[in-house]
């Protein structure tokens, strides 16, 4: 599923995150989060993963349903604050057209 989305999905990139998205046949979103070992050791990678997951959870209602989404952290995510990660997540979502109209 991840490889298919990397090949066929729309993508957008910031200095902190990259995002791939494609419409699915479900009524809900499926989220995948990838954090490379380049980001840091396990503690750092897990912190980044938790921050990305929480940023999505807080803003989940503003996302359109029915998408497969992969969020890839970049090396700068290790030093980024939660607000910075959240801002980048929403910016990428808006670029890919994943946010509902009233939230943009």
Secondary structure, DSSP 8 states (H G I E B T S, - for coil): -HHHHHHHSEEEE-SSEEEEEEE-SSSS-EEEEE--GGG-SHHHHHHHHHHHHHHHHHHGGGB-SSEEEEEEE-GGGGT--HHHHHHHHHHHHHHTT-B-GGG-
